[in-house]
Amino acid sequence: MMKGWKAWVRIPGISIIVFLLVFSLGTTCFFPVKTVRLWFNSLDMPGRIFVSSVDFDPLLRLSLQGITWRPGKNPVVDSVVLKKIVLRPFWREVFKGHKTLFVSTHLARSPVSGTLRFEKGTIQMSVTTLKDLNFPVPFRFHKGISLNGTCSLKVDLSIDTTKERGNVLGSALLEAKKLSFRWSDSPLGFLNLSFSSGVIRGSIDRSVFDIRKIAFKGSDMNVEGNATMWIDPLTGEARLKGVLFFQPRMSLANTNPKLDAAIRFLPKESRGYKLTF
């Protein structure tokens, strides 16, 4: 009697395994990797994005490899490069009835992970660094520019896919430590700046990024202020406006004399020398 019961249990168990194998292999063979790659390469965003290859394996993992974003007219950043991004079902949420993907990548040796949740015409994205990232990864700067230091990042976004360009809501926080920035042929000559800490905190509403707090502390200078960034609906280019307050120390005249002279030429207020852009 017991042997017969085990046989009946074994048959559906084997059937389920065979079904999963056939389903995963069939999905892998017929998954439109070329179409997905072309879709990513045609995303409507400032600059140009390029994905070199797309893979889909029997474990239902979608891998994007060789991702490069060139922001266009940027005097500092030439491109942002990611070697690989992996998306897979977030089974714990899938079994609860939520359409959720787990996203992961590595920036040098620093892992970054998050989730993508699809619900009622919206995509909810949450991404965070698991440990501090080391610059310059993932940035590639123009010749003569370098940036070193560490940072942590947390981003929470909700994207309305029913809109033509997509309305974005959410928040972002970047915290940096021990930054060192050099620009050999800037408009103000050679720049060599260092900051012990830095914070950029903001919120996104209707695709407008309101950077409420910019604060960097250094041995030669402190910088604080705020800014607003958005995409021009006519040209598709990124626009930026805001205000920064510079608080130079006496040592700045020795380390960056041209920058010090330019800052002290700005109108001075209680928070420092004011630059409006």
N, C-alpha and C positions, 0 to 999 in steps of 0.2 A: 504493500500500500504506500509506504514512504517512498520507495523507488519510483512509483508512478507519479506521485506528487512532484518529486524533484524533476522528473522528465517534463512535466507540463510547465514548470517554472522555467526550465532551461530553454524550451522552444521559443517563448516570446522574448526571453532575454537575448538569445542569439539573433532573433529577428530585428530587435531594436538596434543591436550593434551593427548588423549588416545594413540596415536602413541609414544609420548615421554615417557609415563609411561611404555608401553609395551617394548619399546627399552631399557630403563634404567634397568628395572627389568630383562629382558632377558640377557642383557649384564652382569649384576651382577651375575646371576645364572650360566652363562657359562664362565665367565672370568677365565683363567687358573692361579689361584693364586699359586698353587703348582709349576707350571712350572716357574713362575716369581721368586718365592722364591729360587728355585734351581739355576736359572740363576744368581741371585745376589750372592749366596753363592759360585759360581764357577768363579767369576770375576778374570781376570788375573791381579793381582796386588801384590806388595810385602807384605809378611805376609799372614794373613788369615782374611777373612771377613765372618761374620755370621749374617743372618737376621732370627729372631725367628718366625715371622709370617707376612703374607701379606693379606690385606683386600681390597675389592673393593665394594663400596656402590652405590646405585641408583643415587647419584649425580655425578657419574663418578670420585670419588676421590679414588686414590690408596694410601693406607697407609702401610708403612713399619715400623714394630715395633721391638724393641729390636735389634738395629743394633750395632754390635761390630766389631771393626777392631783391630787385634793384629799385630803390625808391625814386629814381629819377634825379631831378635837380636838387641835389643835396651836397653842400660843400665839404662835408665831413665823411659821411657814410657812403661807401661805394655800393655795398650789398650786404644782405643778411643771409647767411648760409647755414643750413641744417643738413647733416648727412642722412638722417633717416627719421621718419615718424611712423609709429605703428599704431593702428587702430584695431581694436577687437571688441567683441561683445562683452559688456560688463554683466556677467552671468547673474550675479546676486540681485541686480536691479531688473534684469530681463525676466527672471523667474517671478518677480513681483508684478510684472505686466508693464514695465517701463522700457521704452526704446532708448537704451543707453549704451554708449561706447566708451571704452577705456582708452585713453590716449597716452602715449609715452614716447619720450625721446631722450637723447643724451647731448649735452653741450659740453664737449671735452669729456671729463669724467664726472660731470654733475648731472644726475638724473632729474628730469622734469616730467611730471605726470598730471593727469586730470581726467575729466569726463565730458562727454558730449551727450546731452539728453534731448531727444526730439519729442515735442509735445504740442499739439494743436497749433501748428503753423509757426512754432518758435523753436529755436535751437538754444539750449542753455549750456554754456561752456564754463567750466571751472578748471583753472590750471595753476599749479603752484610748484615752486622749486623744493626739492627734498633736502638739498643742502646748498650752500653758497656757490654761485656760479663764478668762474674766473674769467675776467675779460682778457683778451679782446673777443673770444668766442661769445656769440655767433657772428660778430661784426667783422667786416672787412672794410678798412678805411682807405681813403685816397692816399697816394704817395706822400710821405712826410708827416703822417698823422699816426699817433699811437695812443692807446688807452690801456691801462692796467689797473687791477683792483678786483674786488669781489662784490657780489650783490645777491639779494634774494628778491623773488618776484611772486606776487599773488594777483590773479586776474579772475574776475567773475563777470560773465557777459550773458545777455539774453538777446538773441537776434530774431527779429520778426521777418520770416521768410516770405510773408504775403506781400510785402512791399517790393517795389521794383528794385531799389538799391539796398533795401533792408535797413530797418531802424534798429539801432543798437542801444541797449541799456546795460549799465553795470558799473563796476568799480575796479580800480587798479592801484597797487601799492608796490613801489620799488624802494628798497633800502640798500645803500651802497656803503662800502668801507674801504679805506686806504686807496683812494683813487689817485692815479697819476696820469696826467694828460699832457701830451707834447704835440706841437704843430710847428714844423720847421719853417714853413713859408706862408704863414697866415697873413691876412691884410695888415696886421700889426707887427709883422716880423716874427721872430722865434718866440713861441709861448711855451712855458714850462710851469704847469700848475699842479698842485697836489691838494687833496681834501681828505681829512681824516674820516668824515662821514657825510652821508647825503641821503635825502628823502624826497621822493616824488610821489604825491598822493593825489588821486583824482577820481572823478566819476564821469560816466558817459550817459548822455540823455539825448535820444533821437539822433544818434551818430555824431554828436558834438562832444568832444573830450574836454571837460572842464578840469584843468590841473589846478586844484585849489591850493596846493602847498608845494613849493620848491624851496628846499633849504640845504645848503652845502656849507660845511665848516672846514676851513683850512688854516694853515700856519701863516699864509700870506694874505688871505682874503676870505671873507664870508659872503655868500650869495643867498638871497631869498626873494620870493616873489610868487607870481601865478601866471597862468597862460590859458588860452583857449585854442583848440585845434579842431578843424572840421574839413570835410571834403567839399570843394566847390561843385555844386550840382551841374554846372554848365561845362566846365573844363575837366572835372574829375581829379583835379590836383589838390593836394593838401594845403590848407591855409592855416596860418598861425598868428595870433596876436596876444600881447600880454605886457607885463611890466616886471622888471628885475631891479633889485636894490643891491648895490655893491658896497661892501664895507672893507676897503683895502687897509692893510696894515703897513707900517713903515718899511718892512722888508720887501714889499712888492716893487718898490722903485729900483731895487737892486736886482731882483730875479727877473722881472718883466717890466722894464722901464717904459716901453711904448704903451703897453696896456695900462700901466699906472697913470700915465699922462692922459690917455684917452678917457679913463674913468673919471678923473678929477676935472675933466672938462664938462662932464654932465651936470645937470642941476642937482643940488644937494638938498635932501630932506632929512627928517629925523631918523628915518630907517636906513639912510645911506644915499649914495649917488644913484639917481633914478634913470633907468633906460626903458623907454616905451617903444614897443615894436608891433 
